[in-house]
Amino acid sequence: RETARKRLSDKTAPPRKFKLEVNGNQFKIVHDGQKISLEFNAKPKTIEQDGTQGKVSVRYDGEHIVVVSKGEKGRRVSTYGLSPDHNQLTMYVEIISERMKKPLSFQATYRRK
């Protein structure tokens, strides 16, 4: 059980620092030494991380950017929204897994440097 908690903590900890870029139809996110480039509304792209594979896609939902990651045992939906003054970014995350009784959700707010 302790091993499972450590793995969950490692997988769900919000990055301390990251960068999002939107250029036309292209979306790029850089965090924890990993760079992912995606095209909005394209079919999911296969990504490998920590020895496991998953499919990742990105879309707009009104004023928010939604990134959906699906793996063998669950999915993660990360929704990003800017404050009206564009100086803060809030990340809302929901993780659904067959190993958890109910979804895990959290949010983190970042200030622009």
C-alpha positions as CSV (number, residue, x, y, z in Angstrom):
1,R,0.0,0.0,0.0
2,E,2.9,2.4,0.8
3,T,4.4,1.8,-2.7
4,A,1.0,2.6,-4.3
5,R,0.8,5.9,-2.4
6,K,4.3,6.9,-3.4
7,R,3.6,6.1,-7.1
8,L,0.3,8.1,-6.9
9,S,2.1,11.0,-5.3
10,D,4.8,11.0,-7.9
11,K,2.4,10.8,-10.8
12,T,-0.1,13.4,-9.5
13,A,2.3,16.1,-8.0
14,P,1.8,19.3,-10.0
15,P,5.0,20.4,-11.7
16,R,6.7,23.3,-9.8
17,K,7.5,25.0,-13.1
18,F,6.3,24.5,-16.6
19,K,5.7,26.3,-19.9
20,L,2.8,26.2,-22.3
21,E,2.9,27.6,-25.8
22,V,0.1,28.0,-28.3
23,N,1.1,28.9,-31.9
24,G,-1.8,28.7,-34.3
25,N,-3.0,25.1,-34.2
26,Q,0.1,23.9,-32.3
27,F,0.2,23.3,-28.6
28,K,3.5,22.7,-26.7
29,I,3.9,21.9,-23.0
30,V,7.3,21.6,-21.3
31,H,7.6,20.3,-17.7
32,D,9.7,18.0,-15.6
33,G,12.3,17.6,-18.5
34,Q,9.6,16.4,-21.0
35,K,8.4,18.3,-24.0
36,I,5.1,17.3,-25.7
37,S,4.0,18.9,-29.0
38,L,0.4,18.4,-30.1
39,E,-2.0,19.7,-32.7
40,F,-5.4,21.0,-31.5
41,N,-8.3,18.6,-32.3
42,A,-6.1,16.0,-33.9
43,K,-6.3,12.3,-33.2
44,P,-4.5,11.3,-30.0
45,K,-0.7,11.1,-30.1
46,T,1.1,8.1,-28.5
47,I,3.5,9.3,-25.8
48,E,5.9,7.2,-23.7
49,Q,6.8,8.3,-20.2
50,D,8.4,6.3,-17.4
51,G,8.3,3.1,-19.4
52,T,4.5,3.3,-20.1
53,Q,2.6,4.4,-23.1
54,G,-0.5,6.6,-23.4
55,K,-2.4,8.6,-25.9
56,V,-2.6,12.4,-25.5
57,S,-4.8,14.9,-27.2
58,V,-5.6,18.6,-26.8
59,R,-8.6,20.7,-27.6
60,Y,-10.1,24.1,-26.8
61,D,-13.2,24.2,-24.6
62,G,-14.3,27.8,-24.7
63,E,-11.5,29.9,-23.1
64,H,-9.8,26.8,-21.7
65,I,-7.3,24.3,-23.1
66,V,-8.1,20.7,-22.2
67,V,-5.4,18.0,-22.4
68,V,-6.6,14.4,-22.1
69,S,-4.1,11.6,-21.4
70,K,-5.3,8.0,-21.6
71,G,-3.3,5.0,-20.5
72,E,-4.0,1.3,-19.8
73,K,-5.4,1.8,-16.3
74,G,-7.0,5.2,-16.5
75,R,-7.1,8.8,-17.7
76,R,-6.1,12.2,-16.7
77,V,-7.9,15.4,-17.8
78,S,-5.9,18.6,-17.3
79,T,-7.8,21.9,-18.0
80,Y,-5.8,25.2,-18.2
81,G,-7.3,28.6,-17.9
82,L,-5.8,32.1,-17.8
83,S,-6.8,34.9,-15.4
84,P,-8.4,38.0,-17.0
85,D,-5.0,39.9,-16.7
86,H,-3.1,36.9,-18.2
87,N,-0.7,36.8,-15.2
88,Q,-2.0,33.6,-13.6
89,L,-2.6,30.2,-15.0
90,T,-4.8,27.7,-13.2
91,M,-4.5,24.0,-13.9
92,Y,-7.5,21.8,-12.9
93,V,-6.8,18.0,-13.0
94,E,-9.0,15.0,-12.7
95,I,-7.6,11.5,-12.6
96,I,-9.8,8.4,-13.1
97,S,-8.3,5.0,-12.5
98,E,-9.6,1.5,-12.2
99,R,-7.5,1.2,-9.0
100,M,-9.2,4.1,-7.3
101,K,-12.7,4.0,-5.8
102,K,-13.4,7.6,-6.9
103,P,-11.7,10.2,-9.2
104,L,-8.9,12.3,-7.7
105,S,-9.1,16.0,-8.5
106,F,-6.9,19.0,-7.6
107,Q,-6.0,22.4,-8.9
108,A,-2.8,24.5,-8.9
109,T,-2.3,28.2,-9.8
110,Y,0.9,29.5,-11.3
111,R,2.1,33.1,-11.6
112,R,3.8,34.3,-14.8
113,K,7.4,35.3,-14.5
